[in-house]
């Protein structure tokens, strides 16, 4: 079990300080990256479509089978990190 000895408290403070400095560096890098203008004049720029599929294994009492799974998405990136997306998922049990 963890004990609150002075040695362990110093280690925790050191880890917390290290993590805080790493997080501050990541935030500063993100702020510097936002100086670029990513605006595009056409509304149809940065639109994406994604399609996916897979198999689900359903295991219940008296109902054990594999079921296919399909999905499709349509979206638009507004900035390099923000966008909107519509997503539809279908699980075929029949």
C-alpha positions as CSV (number, residue, x, y, z in Angstrom):
1,X,0.0,0.0,0.0
2,X,1.1,3.6,-0.6
3,X,2.6,5.4,2.4
4,X,2.9,9.1,2.7
5,X,6.6,9.3,3.6
6,X,8.5,12.5,2.7
7,X,10.4,10.6,0.0
8,X,7.2,9.5,-1.7
9,X,5.7,13.0,-1.5
10,X,8.8,14.5,-3.2
11,X,8.5,11.9,-6.0
12,X,4.8,12.8,-6.5
13,X,5.6,16.5,-6.6
14,X,8.3,15.9,-9.1
15,X,6.0,13.8,-11.4
16,X,3.3,16.4,-11.1
17,X,5.7,19.2,-12.1
18,X,7.1,17.2,-15.0
19,X,3.6,16.5,-16.3
20,X,2.6,20.1,-15.9
21,X,5.6,21.3,-17.9
22,X,4.9,18.8,-20.7
23,X,1.3,19.9,-20.9
24,X,2.2,23.5,-21.0
25,X,4.6,22.8,-23.8
26,X,1.9,21.0,-25.8
27,X,-0.5,23.9,-25.3
28,X,2.1,26.4,-26.4
29,X,2.7,24.4,-29.6
30,X,-1.0,24.3,-30.3
31,X,-1.4,28.1,-29.9
32,X,1.6,28.6,-32.3
33,X,0.0,26.3,-34.9
34,X,-3.2,28.4,-35.1
35,X,-1.6,31.3,-36.9
36,X,-2.2,29.7,-40.3
37,X,-5.4,30.6,-42.1
38,X,-7.1,27.4,-43.4
39,X,-10.1,29.2,-44.9
40,X,-11.2,27.9,-48.3
41,X,-13.6,29.9,-50.4
42,X,-15.6,26.9,-51.8
43,X,-18.1,25.3,-49.5
44,X,-17.4,21.9,-51.2
45,X,-13.8,21.8,-50.0
46,X,-12.8,19.5,-47.2
47,X,-15.8,17.1,-47.5
48,X,-15.2,13.5,-46.6
49,X,-17.0,10.2,-46.9
50,X,-16.1,7.1,-44.8
51,X,-17.4,3.6,-45.1
52,X,-16.9,0.8,-42.6
53,X,-17.9,-2.8,-41.8
54,X,-17.2,-5.7,-39.6
55,X,-18.6,-8.7,-37.8
56,X,-20.2,-8.8,-34.3
57,X,-20.2,-12.0,-32.3
58,X,-23.4,-12.3,-30.4
59,X,-23.4,-14.9,-27.6
60,X,-26.5,-15.2,-25.5
61,X,-28.4,-18.2,-24.1
62,X,-30.1,-19.8,-27.1
63,X,-29.0,-17.0,-29.5
64,X,-25.4,-17.5,-30.7
65,X,-24.5,-16.1,-34.2
66,X,-22.3,-13.8,-36.1
67,X,-23.9,-10.6,-37.4
68,X,-22.5,-8.2,-40.0
69,X,-22.1,-4.5,-39.2
70,X,-22.1,-1.7,-41.7
71,X,-21.6,2.1,-41.3
72,X,-21.3,5.2,-43.5
73,X,-20.3,8.8,-42.6
74,X,-20.4,12.1,-44.4
75,X,-18.7,15.2,-43.0
76,X,-17.0,18.5,-43.6
77,X,-13.9,19.8,-41.9
78,X,-14.4,23.4,-40.9
79,X,-10.8,23.8,-39.5
80,X,-8.0,21.1,-39.4
81,X,-9.2,20.1,-35.9
82,X,-13.0,20.8,-36.0
83,X,-15.7,19.6,-38.2
84,X,-19.2,18.1,-38.5
85,X,-20.2,14.5,-39.3
86,X,-23.3,12.6,-39.9
87,X,-23.0,8.9,-39.2
88,X,-25.3,5.9,-39.8
89,X,-24.7,2.4,-38.4
90,X,-26.6,-0.8,-39.3
91,X,-26.5,-4.1,-37.5
92,X,-28.0,-6.9,-39.6
93,X,-29.5,-9.6,-37.4
94,X,-31.7,-11.4,-39.9
